[in-house]
Amino acid sequence: MKTRLSLGVMAALLTLAGCMNQEIHEYSPKWDAWMGSSKDDRIKDMGIPTKCHSFKDGGEVCEWSVPQQDGRQDLIGLTFNAKGQACQWSYRGFYGMQKSKQSC
């Protein structure tokens, strides 16, 4: 009986996790469309990043804090290559961690 209950709980959690991932993926096309854009383009659209880090190879990663209606803060990160073009996005927040399929 315990085994069936455990399996049922696991199945429910996996289903719930699947629903969450589907919800965040609704934004993926928007974020994917940012690939190849400049940091200036993103700043014009999203405002000043919360923080940035430059890499020795000339690339950079910047992170924006995105306030949600319920008070939590989600984070959107964009990695820019040495030419200053966005080449990867990442998301951290209520729906876990997600990354673009494309990478630098």
Order of alpha helices (4+ residues) and beta strands (2+ residues): alpha-alpha-alpha-beta-beta-beta-beta-beta
